[in-house]
Amino acid sequence: MSHPVGHGKHAAHSPSANELRLVAWETTRNCNLSCVHCRASATCGPYTGELDTPAAYTLLEQIAQTGSPIVILTGGEPLLRPDIFDITRYGTKLGLKMVMAPNGTLVTPAVAEEMKESGIQRISISIDGATEAQHDSFRGVPGAYKGAINGINAAKNAGIEFQINTTITQLNRGQIPEILEFAENIGAVALHIFLLVPTGRGKYIVDQAISAREYEDTLNWFYDQKQKTSLQLKATCAPHYYRILRQRAREEGTPVTFQTHGLDAVTRGCLGGTGFCFVSHTGIVQPCGFLDLNCGDVTKTSFADIWRDSEIFKQLRNADNLGGKCGICQFRKVCGGCRARAYEATDDYLAEEPLCSYNPENK
């Protein structure tokens, strides 16, 4: 699952600190690739129970009741859903910012033109290796790299902005500078790095996850690139980055500033249940795609009610509920730790983040 982040202001009417800014909707679990890190363990379907077109429209209407968040049409592979552009047009008509996370292999010039016409504001395409062989190995299908490049070029020719997403593991950690250079050269507007969360098929490559020290080093390197690139840079599933932003700014005697490019301006780490949520292919709402907690079912309860009233969301919205060193950390309100990693390690989604080397100051 990739997260493309679109442009535009958020709903101005809501004073809430927990305003819904971003929804990732798994429109289908069907996929034409077999990525080694896949949260959903997605593969060729069909999958039963996916929301049909009328249910999809209802979901979008209920999302719109919360404001005007960005809606990520993800999967699986969203382009395998026959009504995907009907859904896109409907969301656009409702005033939602529609973006899409395809793997690129199905983005032909004709598909790219339909994306543009239906209102897709940005797409994300993942590049997980600096070479074709490395990317294809990670994606599980020969030709995935060439397909992604072809998709990027089709989107670019259609005038759709795109970002590159990269999931960082031991296999590609040393290649991130090359991937950054690739993103610059191909004309991306952003590079988003994702730190592996061991769920779905990701559990089977947990030995390839980077250590807490490597995590810290990688995020500090990423910070150093801010002044060297025109790309928007965002770290996802890496809430520590928002601690590092503040630490480094303090060391350098500079104010903490954020670019104002849609959600690239988000100033908090883990957004699960606070500014972001995930809707599964069957309509189950979760804090994020990696945190498999049922917060409500949109086929039974309005999405807007779930977002407002879920007890799990309410717990996640209070940083003082966090346990272990996260609970005493002075950065808990801007970092929050990865709740999915905590849950995977301890069965407690409020426990301390297991992949953090920072020792908080005693308060």
Stockholm file with secondary structure:
# STOCKHOLM 1.0

chainA/1-363         MSHPVGHGKHAAHSPSANELRLVAWETTRNCNLSCVHCRASATCGPYTGELDTPAAYTLLEQIAQTGSPIVILTGGEPLLRPDIFDITRYGTKLGLKMVMAPNGTLVTPAVAEEMKESGIQRISISIDGATEAQHDSFRGVPGAYKGAINGINAAKNAGIEFQINTTITQLNRGQIPEILEFAENIGAVALHIFLLVPTGRGKYIVDQAISAREYEDTLNWFYDQKQKTSLQLKATCAPHYYRILRQRAREEGTPVTFQTHGLDAVTRGCLGGTGFCFVSHTGIVQPCGFLDLNCGDVTKTSFADIWRDSEIFKQLRNADNLGGKCGICQFRKVCGGCRARAYEATDDYLAEEPLCSYNPENK
#=GR chainA/1-363 SS CCCCCCCSCCCSSCCCTTCCCEEEEECCCBCSCCCTTCTTCCBSCCCTTCCCHHHHHHHHHHHHTTCCCEEEEESSCGGGSTTHHHHHHHHHHTTCEEEECCCSTTCCHHHHHHHHHHTCCEEEEECCSSSHHHHHHHHTSTTHHHHHHHHHHHHHHTTCEEEEEEEECTTTGGGHHHHHHHHHHHTCSEEEEEECCCCGGGGGGGGGSCCHHHHHHHHHHHHHTTTTCSSEEEEESCTHHHHHHHHHHHHHTCCCCCCCSGGGGCCCSCCBTTTEEEECTTSBEESBTTBCCCCCBTTTSCHHHHHHHCHHHHHHTCGGGCCHHHHHCTTTTTCCCCHHHHHHHHSCTTSCCSSCCCCCCCC
#=GC SS_cons         CCCCCCCSCCCSSCCCTTCCCEEEEECCCBCSCCCTTCTTCCBSCCCTTCCCHHHHHHHHHHHHTTCCCEEEEESSCGGGSTTHHHHHHHHHHTTCEEEECCCSTTCCHHHHHHHHHHTCCEEEEECCSSSHHHHHHHHTSTTHHHHHHHHHHHHHHTTCEEEEEEEECTTTGGGHHHHHHHHHHHTCSEEEEEECCCCGGGGGGGGGSCCHHHHHHHHHHHHHTTTTCSSEEEEESCTHHHHHHHHHHHHHTCCCCCCCSGGGGCCCSCCBTTTEEEECTTSBEESBTTBCCCCCBTTTSCHHHHHHHCHHHHHHTCGGGCCHHHHHCTTTTTCCCCHHHHHHHHSCTTSCCSSCCCCCCCC
//
